[in-house]
Amino acid sequence: MRRFALSLASGLLLAWLATGARAAWPERPVTLIVPFGAGSSPDISARIIADRLGAALGQPVVVQNMPGASATIGVDRVAKSAPDGYTLGYTGDGAMVVRVSMDPPIPYDPRRDLVPITLLMRTRNLLVVHPSVPATTLAELVALARAQPGRLAYGHSGVGFSTHLGIEMLNQAAGIDITAVPYANEGQMFTDLAQGRVQVMLGGAGLVRRAQSGEVRAIAVSSRDRLPVMPEVPTIAESGFPGFEAVAWFGLIAPARTPPAVVDRVHRAAAAALADPATRARLEEFGVAIAGDGPAEFGALVPREIARMQGVLEPLGLRAR
């Protein structure tokens, strides 16, 4: 009986210690890997979230930029990190969904190697042209592109991002050829747009600000709803292409096998941040729609979106496997 009691006490002590260890997380700063360049729109929004997470968790959440290979380098680092809650990731659908079905193959499977924590936001992308382009509507842009196949060029910052796929989808739907010009540096891409080296672009907050200042001309919005900050700009769907939608989403992820208690705590901290009016206002400046879905909903979204995106990529000739 005494041996049983000692064994039971030891078991209870170990359980208490384990619970206490989990409850103590985080005991040191948490790294948030952001697979986008410093100063980019996703980086700025990630830093807004990181600040609020740090305040809620009682430890700094330190952003580490790790761009490259359409965001897959940074996401791969998250997938291969220790599942202890001290490495999290901020990423979008390009690295979680689109790249799964394209070459070169990515070194991780988001369905197996990552834990979705919360879906934070969805983008509303703006289609713009350089002022030298004689088009003020999507119909005029399509007519110009048809008359001059391959003469217009668009810049994008990563194969598989919505800013790339959106114009490829428009090319396919309208039967036009606007040439893709990839950029590793978003700053250089915007410089070339301002100087007319590329004439067309699809993107988020960076283009909204440039359209509002008159640096570029807004043509249409690629989401199903209009941009609240530019309600006069019609959607692509309203402009002759019913059902058209090309948006991105961003969320928080962790390595597989991260303790559920840690995932839950990060989710609750993120939900509180998104519920804060000041934080929402700052994020909505980027033209996004706030989401806030939890681990279960976000986890179900990823495989569903992978299957859907495979159907989008194949007609575009971008599906690899």
Secondary structure, 3 states (H helix, E strand, C coil): CHHHHHHHHHHHHHHHHHHHHHHHCCCCCEEEEECCCCCCHHHHHHHHHHHHHHHHHCCCEEEEECCCCCCHHHHHHHHCCCCCCCEEEEEEHHHHCHHHHCCCCCCCCHHHHEEEEEEEEECCCEEEECCCCCCCCHHHHHHHHHHCCCCCEEEECCCCCHHHHHHHHHHHHHCCCCEEEECCCHHHHHHHHHCCCCCEEEECHHHHHHHHHCCCEEEEECCCCCCCCCCCCCECHHHCCCCCCCCCEEEEEEECCCCHHHHHHHHHHHHHHHHCHHHHHHHHCCCCEEEEECHHHHHHHHHHHHHHHHHHHHHHCCCCC
